[in-house]
Amino acid sequence: MEQKLEEISVNGISYVPKDSVQEKDIVSDIKIVVLQRGWIVVGRFERKDTQCKLHNASVIRTWGTTYGLGEIAEGGPTSSTKLDKCKGVVEFDYMTVVLTLDCQEKKWSGKL
């Protein structure tokens, strides 16, 4: 007979099995982040102290713009923009950020 463990307590701290916890969808602003050494990434931005994460991130390999990054931040990716999915979360220290651009949510919806 198999017994299902729902929770265990050790020294007053409760723990649950990893597979019983569902990841929550990150609801945060979409930002283009330019990092040191030329990396340009886009995703849902999260920051805690100096630790930053971009969820549903993609590297912007080709901007595909006439007027620079501001064009795709405002209007979303163009037909020439090349995004390389990162298949997870991109993590970096805030000290490596060169600049961030807020993106228009509606224009990027479904693109990440």
mmCIF file of the C-alpha atoms, coordinates in Angstrom:
data_MODEL
# 
_entry.id   MODEL 
# 
loop_
_atom_site.group_PDB 
_atom_site.id 
_atom_site.type_symbol 
_atom_site.label_atom_id 
_atom_site.label_alt_id 
_atom_site.label_comp_id 
_atom_site.label_asym_id 
_atom_site.label_entity_id 
_atom_site.label_seq_id 
_atom_site.pdbx_PDB_ins_code 
_atom_site.Cartn_x 
_atom_site.Cartn_y 
_atom_site.Cartn_z 
_atom_site.occupancy 
_atom_site.B_iso_or_equiv 
_atom_site.pdbx_formal_charge 
_atom_site.auth_seq_id 
_atom_site.auth_comp_id 
_atom_site.auth_asym_id 
_atom_site.auth_atom_id 
_atom_site.pdbx_PDB_model_num 
ATOM 1   C CA . MET A 1 1   ? 0.000  0.000  0.000   1.00 0.00 ? 1   MET A CA 1 
ATOM 2   C CA . GLU A 1 2   ? 1.407  3.381  -1.040  1.00 0.00 ? 2   GLU A CA 1 
ATOM 3   C CA . GLN A 1 3   ? 1.166  6.233  1.411   1.00 0.00 ? 3   GLN A CA 1 
ATOM 4   C CA . LYS A 1 4   ? 1.027  9.813  0.143   1.00 0.00 ? 4   LYS A CA 1 
ATOM 5   C CA . LEU A 1 5   ? 2.990  12.327 2.169   1.00 0.00 ? 5   LEU A CA 1 
ATOM 6   C CA . GLU A 1 6   ? 1.324  15.728 2.102   1.00 0.00 ? 6   GLU A CA 1 
ATOM 7   C CA . GLU A 1 7   ? 3.435  17.562 4.652   1.00 0.00 ? 7   GLU A CA 1 
ATOM 8   C CA . ILE A 1 8   ? 6.204  16.947 7.146   1.00 0.00 ? 8   ILE A CA 1 
ATOM 9   C CA . SER A 1 9   ? 7.353  19.172 9.997   1.00 0.00 ? 9   SER A CA 1 
ATOM 10  C CA . VAL A 1 10  ? 10.982 19.386 11.115  1.00 0.00 ? 10  VAL A CA 1 
ATOM 11  C CA . ASN A 1 11  ? 11.951 21.701 13.957  1.00 0.00 ? 11  ASN A CA 1 
ATOM 12  C CA . GLY A 1 12  ? 8.675  23.573 13.572  1.00 0.00 ? 12  GLY A CA 1 
ATOM 13  C CA . ILE A 1 13  ? 9.101  24.169 9.824   1.00 0.00 ? 13  ILE A CA 1 
ATOM 14  C CA . SER A 1 14  ? 6.578  22.552 7.463   1.00 0.00 ? 14  SER A CA 1 
ATOM 15  C CA . TYR A 1 15  ? 7.772  20.992 4.201   1.00 0.00 ? 15  TYR A CA 1 
ATOM 16  C CA . VAL A 1 16  ? 5.771  19.624 1.267   1.00 0.00 ? 16  VAL A CA 1 
ATOM 17  C CA . PRO A 1 17  ? 6.845  17.368 -1.621  1.00 0.00 ? 17  PRO A CA 1 
ATOM 18  C CA . LYS A 1 18  ? 8.300  19.335 -4.531  1.00 0.00 ? 18  LYS A CA 1 
ATOM 19  C CA . ASP A 1 19  ? 5.898  17.824 -7.062  1.00 0.00 ? 19  ASP A CA 1 
ATOM 20  C CA . SER A 1 20  ? 2.896  18.984 -5.034  1.00 0.00 ? 20  SER A CA 1 
ATOM 21  C CA . VAL A 1 21  ? 3.764  22.655 -5.441  1.00 0.00 ? 21  VAL A CA 1 
ATOM 22  C CA . GLN A 1 22  ? 2.487  24.275 -8.613  1.00 0.00 ? 22  GLN A CA 1 
ATOM 23  C CA . GLU A 1 23  ? 4.550  27.089 -10.034 1.00 0.00 ? 23  GLU A CA 1 
ATOM 24  C CA . LYS A 1 24  ? 2.637  30.323 -10.094 1.00 0.00 ? 24  LYS A CA 1 
ATOM 25  C CA . ASP A 1 25  ? 2.474  32.414 -13.207 1.00 0.00 ? 25  ASP A CA 1 
ATOM 26  C CA . ILE A 1 26  ? 4.644  35.465 -12.878 1.00 0.00 ? 26  ILE A CA 1 
ATOM 27  C CA . VAL A 1 27  ? 2.576  38.580 -13.378 1.00 0.00 ? 27  VAL A CA 1 
ATOM 28  C CA . SER A 1 28  ? 5.029  41.430 -13.727 1.00 0.00 ? 28  SER A CA 1 
ATOM 29  C CA . ASP A 1 29  ? 6.075  44.051 -16.220 1.00 0.00 ? 29  ASP A CA 1 
ATOM 30  C CA . ILE A 1 30  ? 7.628  42.999 -19.496 1.00 0.00 ? 30  ILE A CA 1 
ATOM 31  C CA . LYS A 1 31  ? 11.004 44.671 -19.948 1.00 0.00 ? 31  LYS A CA 1 
ATOM 32  C CA . ILE A 1 32  ? 13.824 44.672 -22.426 1.00 0.00 ? 32  ILE A CA 1 
ATOM 33  C CA . VAL A 1 33  ? 17.059 44.474 -20.428 1.00 0.00 ? 33  VAL A CA 1 
ATOM 34  C CA . VAL A 1 34  ? 20.452 45.332 -21.875 1.00 0.00 ? 34  VAL A CA 1 
ATOM 35  C CA . LEU A 1 35  ? 23.164 43.540 -19.916 1.00 0.00 ? 35  LEU A CA 1 
ATOM 36  C CA . GLN A 1 36  ? 26.912 43.906 -19.930 1.00 0.00 ? 36  GLN A CA 1 
ATOM 37  C CA . ARG A 1 37  ? 28.795 42.325 -22.831 1.00 0.00 ? 37  ARG A CA 1 
ATOM 38  C CA . GLY A 1 38  ? 25.980 43.029 -25.271 1.00 0.00 ? 38  GLY A CA 1 
ATOM 39  C CA . TRP A 1 39  ? 23.295 40.605 -24.101 1.00 0.00 ? 39  TRP A CA 1 
ATOM 40  C CA . ILE A 1 40  ? 19.798 41.929 -24.772 1.00 0.00 ? 40  ILE A CA 1 
ATOM 41  C CA . VAL A 1 41  ? 16.948 39.963 -23.248 1.00 0.00 ? 41  VAL A CA 1 
ATOM 42  C CA . VAL A 1 42  ? 13.215 40.444 -22.865 1.00 0.00 ? 42  VAL A CA 1 
ATOM 43  C CA . GLY A 1 43  ? 10.821 38.894 -20.381 1.00 0.00 ? 43  GLY A CA 1 
ATOM 44  C CA . ARG A 1 44  ? 8.772  39.384 -17.239 1.00 0.00 ? 44  ARG A CA 1 
ATOM 45  C CA . PHE A 1 45  ? 11.075 41.246 -14.864 1.00 0.00 ? 45  PHE A CA 1 
ATOM 46  C CA . GLU A 1 46  ? 11.433 40.401 -11.165 1.00 0.00 ? 46  GLU A CA 1 
ATOM 47  C CA . ARG A 1 47  ? 13.892 42.004 -8.737  1.00 0.00 ? 47  ARG A CA 1 
ATOM 48  C CA . LYS A 1 48  ? 14.667 41.207 -5.100  1.00 0.00 ? 48  LYS A CA 1 
ATOM 49  C CA . ASP A 1 49  ? 17.515 43.320 -3.737  1.00 0.00 ? 49  ASP A CA 1 
ATOM 50  C CA . THR A 1 50  ? 20.276 42.915 -6.333  1.00 0.00 ? 50  THR A CA 1 
ATOM 51  C CA . GLN A 1 51  ? 19.071 39.579 -7.703  1.00 0.00 ? 51  GLN A CA 1 
ATOM 52  C CA . CYS A 1 52  ? 17.049 39.886 -10.912 1.00 0.00 ? 52  CYS A CA 1 
ATOM 53  C CA . LYS A 1 53  ? 15.114 37.363 -12.967 1.00 0.00 ? 53  LYS A CA 1 
ATOM 54  C CA . LEU A 1 54  ? 13.454 37.454 -16.352 1.00 0.00 ? 54  LEU A CA 1 
ATOM 55  C CA . HIS A 1 55  ? 10.682 34.889 -16.643 1.00 0.00 ? 55  HIS A CA 1 
ATOM 56  C CA . ASN A 1 56  ? 9.585  33.551 -20.050 1.00 0.00 ? 56  ASN A CA 1 
ATOM 57  C CA . ALA A 1 57  ? 12.748 35.199 -21.321 1.00 0.00 ? 57  ALA A CA 1 
ATOM 58  C CA . SER A 1 58  ? 14.141 35.419 -24.822 1.00 0.00 ? 58  SER A CA 1 
ATOM 59  C CA . VAL A 1 59  ? 17.421 36.772 -26.121 1.00 0.00 ? 59  VAL A CA 1 
ATOM 60  C CA . ILE A 1 60  ? 16.825 39.411 -28.778 1.00 0.00 ? 60  ILE A CA 1 
ATOM 61  C CA . ARG A 1 61  ? 19.250 38.224 -31.457 1.00 0.00 ? 61  ARG A CA 1 
ATOM 62  C CA . THR A 1 62  ? 18.064 40.612 -34.176 1.00 0.00 ? 62  THR A CA 1 
ATOM 63  C CA . TRP A 1 63  ? 16.152 43.784 -33.374 1.00 0.00 ? 63  TRP A CA 1 
ATOM 64  C CA . GLY A 1 64  ? 14.574 44.105 -36.819 1.00 0.00 ? 64  GLY A CA 1 
ATOM 65  C CA . THR A 1 65  ? 13.964 47.808 -36.288 1.00 0.00 ? 65  THR A CA 1 
ATOM 66  C CA . THR A 1 66  ? 14.548 51.116 -38.014 1.00 0.00 ? 66  THR A CA 1 
ATOM 67  C CA . TYR A 1 67  ? 14.588 53.203 -34.829 1.00 0.00 ? 67  TYR A CA 1 
ATOM 68  C CA . GLY A 1 68  ? 16.291 50.937 -32.277 1.00 0.00 ? 68  GLY A CA 1 
ATOM 69  C CA . LEU A 1 69  ? 15.115 49.044 -29.218 1.00 0.00 ? 69  LEU A CA 1 
ATOM 70  C CA . GLY A 1 70  ? 12.561 51.692 -28.272 1.00 0.00 ? 70  GLY A CA 1 
ATOM 71  C CA . GLU A 1 71  ? 10.631 50.774 -31.405 1.00 0.00 ? 71  GLU A CA 1 
ATOM 72  C CA . ILE A 1 72  ? 10.043 47.178 -30.316 1.00 0.00 ? 72  ILE A CA 1 
ATOM 73  C CA . ALA A 1 73  ? 9.547  48.145 -26.665 1.00 0.00 ? 73  ALA A CA 1 
ATOM 74  C CA . GLU A 1 74  ? 6.671  50.385 -27.739 1.00 0.00 ? 74  GLU A CA 1 
ATOM 75  C CA . GLY A 1 75  ? 5.321  48.479 -30.730 1.00 0.00 ? 75  GLY A CA 1 
ATOM 76  C CA . GLY A 1 76  ? 6.278  44.875 -30.025 1.00 0.00 ? 76  GLY A CA 1 
ATOM 77  C CA . PRO A 1 77  ? 8.533  42.679 -32.121 1.00 0.00 ? 77  PRO A CA 1 
ATOM 78  C CA . THR A 1 78  ? 8.563  43.365 -35.858 1.00 0.00 ? 78  THR A CA 1 
ATOM 79  C CA . SER A 1 79  ? 8.397  40.714 -38.559 1.00 0.00 ? 79  SER A CA 1 
ATOM 80  C CA . SER A 1 80  ? 12.219 40.926 -38.726 1.00 0.00 ? 80  SER A CA 1 
ATOM 81  C CA . THR A 1 81  ? 12.834 40.634 -34.964 1.00 0.00 ? 81  THR A CA 1 
ATOM 82  C CA . LYS A 1 82  ? 14.539 37.359 -33.985 1.00 0.00 ? 82  LYS A CA 1 
ATOM 83  C CA . LEU A 1 83  ? 13.848 36.044 -30.477 1.00 0.00 ? 83  LEU A CA 1 
ATOM 84  C CA . ASP A 1 84  ? 15.705 33.022 -29.074 1.00 0.00 ? 84  ASP A CA 1 
ATOM 85  C CA . LYS A 1 85  ? 13.688 31.413 -26.243 1.00 0.00 ? 85  LYS A CA 1 
ATOM 86  C CA . CYS A 1 86  ? 15.731 30.746 -23.139 1.00 0.00 ? 86  CYS A CA 1 
ATOM 87  C CA . LYS A 1 87  ? 13.559 27.814 -21.950 1.00 0.00 ? 87  LYS A CA 1 
ATOM 88  C CA . GLY A 1 88  ? 13.381 29.050 -18.398 1.00 0.00 ? 88  GLY A CA 1 
ATOM 89  C CA . VAL A 1 89  ? 14.426 31.882 -16.181 1.00 0.00 ? 89  VAL A CA 1 
ATOM 90  C CA . VAL A 1 90  ? 17.371 34.174 -16.888 1.00 0.00 ? 90  VAL A CA 1 
ATOM 91  C CA . GLU A 1 91  ? 19.031 35.288 -13.650 1.00 0.00 ? 91  GLU A CA 1 
ATOM 92  C CA . PHE A 1 92  ? 21.507 38.139 -13.259 1.00 0.00 ? 92  PHE A CA 1 
ATOM 93  C CA . ASP A 1 93  ? 22.788 40.659 -10.749 1.00 0.00 ? 93  ASP A CA 1 
ATOM 94  C CA . TYR A 1 94  ? 21.424 44.195 -11.020 1.00 0.00 ? 94  TYR A CA 1 
ATOM 95  C CA . MET A 1 95  ? 24.996 45.512 -11.251 1.00 0.00 ? 95  MET A CA 1 
ATOM 96  C CA . THR A 1 96  ? 25.226 43.957 -14.750 1.00 0.00 ? 96  THR A CA 1 
ATOM 97  C CA . VAL A 1 97  ? 22.254 45.955 -16.079 1.00 0.00 ? 97  VAL A CA 1 
ATOM 98  C CA . VAL A 1 98  ? 23.124 48.705 -18.541 1.00 0.00 ? 98  VAL A CA 1 
ATOM 99  C CA . LEU A 1 99  ? 19.523 49.834 -19.129 1.00 0.00 ? 99  LEU A CA 1 
ATOM 100 C CA . THR A 1 100 ? 15.923 48.625 -19.078 1.00 0.00 ? 100 THR A CA 1 
ATOM 101 C CA . LEU A 1 101 ? 13.020 49.543 -21.324 1.00 0.00 ? 101 LEU A CA 1 
ATOM 102 C CA . ASP A 1 102 ? 9.393  49.071 -20.308 1.00 0.00 ? 102 ASP A CA 1 
ATOM 103 C CA . CYS A 1 103 ? 7.430  47.220 -22.985 1.00 0.00 ? 103 CYS A CA 1 
ATOM 104 C CA . GLN A 1 104 ? 3.813  47.651 -24.001 1.00 0.00 ? 104 GLN A CA 1 
ATOM 105 C CA . GLU A 1 105 ? 2.066  44.597 -22.538 1.00 0.00 ? 105 GLU A CA 1 
ATOM 106 C CA . LYS A 1 106 ? -0.527 44.343 -25.324 1.00 0.00 ? 106 LYS A CA 1 
ATOM 107 C CA . LYS A 1 107 ? 2.103  44.426 -28.071 1.00 0.00 ? 107 LYS A CA 1 
ATOM 108 C CA . TRP A 1 108 ? 4.206  41.669 -26.465 1.00 0.00 ? 108 TRP A CA 1 
ATOM 109 C CA . SER A 1 109 ? 1.320  39.452 -25.323 1.00 0.00 ? 109 SER A CA 1 
ATOM 110 C CA . GLY A 1 110 ? 1.764  35.950 -26.700 1.00 0.00 ? 110 GLY A CA 1 
ATOM 111 C CA . LYS A 1 111 ? 5.262  36.676 -28.028 1.00 0.00 ? 111 LYS A CA 1 
ATOM 112 C CA . LEU A 1 112 ? 7.172  35.470 -24.966 1.00 0.00 ? 112 LEU A CA 1 
# 
